[in-house]
Amino acid sequence: MPLHFTEDELADRRNKVASEMQSRGLDALLIFRQESMYYLTGYDTTGYSQFQCLYMSAGGTLILLTRSADLHQAQLTSVIKDVRIWVDHADSNPGLDLRQILEEQECRGKHLGVELEAWCLTGRRWEFVRAGLDGFCTHEDASTLVSQMRIIKSPAELDYVRRAAALADEALVEAHNLATPGRPEQEILAAMESAIFRGGGDYPASRFIIGSGAQALNVRNFTGYADLGNNDQLQLEFGGTYRHYHSCLMRTILTGKPDPRHLSMHSAVVEALEACKEACRPGATFGDIFDAHAKALEGARFGGHKLNACGYSLGALYPPTWMDWPMIYAGNPVVVEPNMVIFMHMILLDWDRHLAMAFGDTVVVTPTGSETLTQMGTGLTVN
């Protein structure tokens, strides 16, 4: 299985992380996020549901601690040469295996960074790790160290993002064609997912969101599906995925005769989306993008129906979510930079009337503004 990036690009990423570690006074980094492992080494697995840790020293030494099931996975998909195995048994404590690696690497008395914000590092597992660190070395939360670098995409990464965007468009074409009265929601989902896989795409890191009728106001995935009605609203939030890179869209499709308020809501979310794209330029902040969203929706007199966040960064993500750091919310000081990939979603939920309208696009930040990746436009589809 070939690497999805050149070894030179992966080495350059690790060199940048090592330089940042040195500037922070970190002797080593304990990496628990699967996204970070993929970004730095190419290591690609779903084994992060169990304990695993990538040790990286400030000098670039890499040691992966994982289970036997992932030994060959690491050898096949990554540049990691040193893979250690912790053994499953009733009293397994991989924290002890990690401590042994740290002893071997002469980390006693050193200062380590730890990716505390990671799905595989449950509270119980962190207790294993912390017990091995306490009294042996000092440590600090370094959860955003690699994440801050991952949000700026390389040309190779942007190629994957653009391929993901084309796949998302193909999925939306299927939805536009099938979202008709009487159609089961699952049939629409099946066609959308099929379009992505037929196009060479991957599993997404999040489940697609679909809901019609009153359930269109649920902006999370849930079980229990319906058939579209004669005068209905179908809420969709989905993404194309290629080599784990995502490009997301959010759309509301109507059937039958639109409620006049639906039309007003559509105009408002499209105006807000365009305002956010205009605000999304190098030097602005993620908080500025939120302010543009809020100002547009409040100006259209729908401010009471908006949410408290309107998007987030995208990249190479693994389940359970494609939502990456940072998010778009009021006051977020993170500065927008070229080659960031950002998903902006404008969501209006009118609970009194049970009406929903949401449109969202993924953009790439350019040196002077932003580029919208979808070719599908923001027109309202009514079937």
N, C-alpha and C positions, 0 to 999 in steps of 0.2 A: 504494500500500500504506500504510494508516494506521499511525501509531505505536501501540504497545500500551500506552503510558502517556501522560498529558498532558504537554505541553511544560513546564508548571509543575512537575510532579513531577520530571521529568528535570533541570530547572534547579536545583531544591532539592537534589537529590543532588549535583550538581556543586558547588554552593555549599558543602555540607558537606565535600566532599573538598578544595576549595580552602582552606577554613578550617583543616582538619587539616594540609595542606601548609604553610601559613604558620606554624602552631604548631610544626612540626618543622624550620622553617628551610629548606624546599625551595622553590626558585624555579620548578620545573617538574617534571612527572611524565611518564616515558616508559612508556606503558601497552601491554603486550603480551598480556594475557589477554583472550580474546574475551568472557568473562563480564563483565569490567569495562567493556568498550566498550559492550556491550548495556545494562548497568545505567545507564551515564552518558548515553548518547546514543540508544539504540534500535538502533544498528548491528547488523545480524543477517546473518551470513554463515558459510559453511564455509571461506572463504578463508584462515582462520588456519593452514591447513596449510602455507602459504607465509609469507614474511616480511611482517609489517605492524606498524605502530606508530602509536598515537594520542598525539600530543604535547598535553599540557594544562598551561598555565601556571598559576601561583598566582592570576593575575588572570582566569582562565577562558578564555583563548584555546585553541581546538581546531584541530589540523591532523592529518589522517589521511594517513599514508604507506602506500600499498598498491599492488597491481598493477592493470593496466587492466581485468581481468575484474571487479573489485570497485568500479569507479568508480560505475556506475549503481546498484549494490547499496547503496552508502553513501548516495547521493542519495535513493533510494527509501525506505530503512528508518530513516534517522537524521536528527538535527538538525545534523549536521556540514556546514558550508558550504564549508570549505577542504579539498579532497582532492588530494593530490599522488601522482604515479605514478612508481614506479621501473620501469625497463624490463628485461625478460628478455633476457639474452644470455649468451654463454659465460663472460664474466668479470664478471657482475653482482655488485656489492657495494652493497646498499642502505644499509649503514652510511654510505657517502659521501653518499647522498641525505639521510639523517637529519642528518648533520653540516651539510649546507647549510641545512636548516631551522633548526637550532640557531644557526648563524651569523646567519641572517636575523632570528631572535628575540632576538638580542643576549644569548646565553647564555654567552658567553666569561667564564670566571672565576666563573660562578654554580654553585650546588649543586643537583643534580638527584636525584630519586628514580627508581628503575628497578624495574619488576616483573620480577624475575629468574625467579620461579617461574611459567613460562608454557610451554604446549606448543609454541608456534610459535618460541620463542626457544631454538633448539638451541645446542649448544656452539659450532658453527661460526659461526652467526649472531651469537651474543653476541660472538665475537671481532671480527666486523665492527663491531659497535656500540662495543665497548670501545676499539678502535683509534681511532675517531672522537672518543671522549670524553677519552681520556688526554691530558694536557697542555693540554686545551681548557677543561675544567670538572671539578669534583669530583662524585662521585656516591655513593649508598648504596642498599642493598637496601630497597625499599619494597613488597615483595611483598604484605604483608597490609594495606596502607593502605586500599584499596578493599574488600578482602574483609571487613575488620572491620565495615564499614558494610553490606555486602550481607547479612550474617547476620541483621540486624534487618529484618523485612519490613514494608512499608507495607500499608494496607488493600487497595489494588489488587493487590499481589503476593499477599496471602493469598487473595483471590478466585480467582486462578489456581491456587494450591496446592490449594484445596478442590476445584476442578474436576478437577485431576489426581488427587486422592484418589478422587473418584467414578469416574473412568476405571479406576483400579487395582482398585477393587471389581468393576467390570464384567468386567475381565480374570480376576479370581479366580473369579467365577461360572462362567466358561467352563472354567477348570481343574478346578473341583469336578465339573462335569458330565462332563468328558471323561477324567479320570484313572482309567481303568478297565483291568482286565487285557487285554493284547493291543494297547492303543492306542499308536501311535507317538508319541514325545516331540515330534517336529516338528509333528504334527497339533495337539497341545495348544498349542505355541508359536504356530502360525499363527492359532488361534482367539483367543488372548489378545491378540496384536498387532492382529488385525482388530477386536476389540472397542474398542480404544483409538482406532484410526483412524476407525472408524465413529462414535465419540462425539465426533469433532472434535479429537482429540489429535494430538500430534507424535511424531517419532522420539525415543526416549530417548537420553540421553547415554551410557549403558552398555548393553552387550548383556544381555539377560535370561539368568539362570543357570537351567539345568534339568539334572537328572541323576537317574537311578533306579538301583536296585541298589547295588553298591559305589560307583558314580560319584556317588551322592547325597552322598558325603563330599567331593567336589570343590566348593569354594565359589568357584570361578571359572568363567567361560565357557570352553568348550572345544568342539572340533568332534568329530563322531562321535556319532550318536544311536542310541537303543535303543527297543524296545517294552517297555511295562510288563509285569511278571510277575504271576502269580496272588497271590503274597504279597510285595508290593514296597513300596518307599518312593520317593516322588518329591519331590525337593528343588526349590523354586522361590524365586528372588529376582528381583523385577521391580518396575516402577514405572509409574504413569500419568504422562503428561507433557502439559502444556498451556502454550503460549507459552514453552516451555523450562523451566517450573517443574515440579518433580518431587514426587511423593509415593510412597514405596516400601513394599512389603510383602515379608515372607519367610514361607513356609509349607512344612510337610512334609505331604504327603498319603499315606495308606497304602492298600494294596489287600489284600483277603483277610482273613486272621486276624492281628491285630496281635501282635507279640512283646510279652510282659508288660513287658520292659524299655523298649520303645518308649513304652508308656503312662506309665511312670515318668519317662521323659525328657520327655515332653510336659508332664506336671504341673510338672516342674522349670523348663522354659523359660518357661511361662506365669507361674509364680510370680516368676521373675526379671524378666520383662517388666513385671509389675505393680509390682515393687519399684523398677525404674528409673523408671517413670512417677511414682511417689510421690516419688522423690528429685529429679525434674526440676521444679524450681521456682525462681523468681527468687532470686538470692543464693547458690544452690548452685553447684558447679563441675561441669565435665564429668568431672573425676576422681571426684566424689561419685557420679555416675551409674554409673560403672564399678564403684565399690566396692559399690554396691547389687547390681549384677549378680553380682559375684564372691561376695559373702556368701551370696546366695540359692542359687547353684549349688553352692557348697562345702557349705552346710548340707544340701542334698539329696544330698550325696555324689557329685556329678558334677563337682567342681572340676577334676579332672585331664583333663576332656574339653572344657573351655571354651577360647576363644581369648583373645588378649591385647588385643583391642579389641572394642567391642560397639556401634559406630554412629558417626554423624557428622552434620554439618549438611547440609541440602539447600537448594536454591534453583534459580535459573536457571543451568543448566549445559550445557556442550557436550561432545561426545565428545573424549577417550576415556572419561570417567567422570562419573557423577553424584555422586561422593563430594566433598563440599566441606569446607573448613576451618571449624571444628576437629573433630577426631576425639574419640571417647570412649575414653580409656585411663587407666590408673592414674596419678594425680598431675597430670592436665592441669588447670592453674589457670584456664582460661578460664571466666568467670562466666556462668551462665545468665541470660538476660534475656527479658522479655516479647516476643512476636512472633518469636522464633526458631523455625525449623522443623527438627526433629531426627528422624532415623531411628534407632531402637534395634533391634538384632537380637541375639537370644539363640541361640547356636549350640552344639550339643553334637555332637561327632564321636567315636564309639567305634570306633577303628580295629581293635581286637582282635576285636570282634563284627561289624564292618562295618555298624553302625547309626548313623543320623543323625537328628537332630531339631532343627529351627530355626523359631522364630517371631519375626517382627519387625513393628513398626508405626511409622508416622510420627505425630508429635505436634506441636502448636503450643503454645508456652509461653504461658500466660495470666498475669495479674497475681498469681494465687495458686497456680498449679500447672501442669498441662498438659491439653490436650484431644486425645484420640485421634481421628484423622480417619477411619479405616476404620469402616464399619458392619457388617463381616463377623464380628466377634467373634474369639475365640481357641479355639473348639472344634476338636477333632481330627476331620478328615474321613477316613472309612474307606470305600472303595468295593469 
